[in-house]
Amino acid sequence: MKKIGILASYNGSGFETIQKAIQNNEFDAKVVVIITNNTNAGVLQKAQSYNIPHFIINDKRYPNENLDEKITKLLLEFECDYIFLSGYMKKIESKLLSAFPNKIINTHPAILPSIYGGVGMYGRFVHEAVIKNGEKKSGVTIHYVNEVYDEGEKILVKELELTLNETVDSLETRIKELEKEAIVEAFKKLLA
């Protein structure tokens, strides 16, 4: 059974998708630890409800410590095979990248590589740009994390066609549903 660590900044909807897939025996894994940088993250309540060890690591709690080192140490202690970024809004630093080469996975709400990736391109901002530019399709990319935002090797891409009257809200809803499928499919592929 593979062990998955989660890094999340807000609600951790990707974590919930993984947790449900595990409970439905879609793949053999276990979420062993959740780390957030946000004291008010909704993912903390979810972690508690599933009885998963969870930690808050940020500058306020550890003002004089190397947070990258602290996070890496924790994930190594829990013997994580994979790290999943569930809406984690901090850049992944070098220590963590070198401790888990090709083991840190992110989901992006657009087809990569494209102008819809990189700094500032996340969540609703992506969908707004896609609609504004009159794109015919969008999608979800599951990829490994490297030193550059959204430029890691792709694991899986799922696409959808935009409708004639697509809005930012409707696209966001459709992409979130597609993302759930993509996360499960990617983990099935990784853990096969």
Sequence and secondary structure as in RCSB ss.txt:
>XXXX:A:sequence
MKKIGILASYNGSGFETIQKAIQNNEFDAKVVVIITNNTNAGVLQKAQSYNIPHFIINDKRYPNENLDEKITKLL
LEFECDYIFLSGYMKKIESKLLSAFPNKIINTHPAILPSIYGGVGMYGRFVHEAVIKNGEKKSGVTIHYVNEVYD
EGEKILVKELELTLNETVDSLETRIKELEKEAIVEAFKKLLA
>XXXX:A:secstr
 EEEEEEESS  HHHHHHHHHHHTTSSSEEEEEEEES TT THHHHHHHTT  EEE  TTTSTTS HHHHHHHHH
HHTT SEEEEES  S   HHHHHHSTTTEEEEESS SSSTT STT  HHHHHHHHHHTT SEEEEEEEE  SSTT
 S EEEEEEEE  TT  HHHHHHHHHHHHHHHHHHHHHHHH 
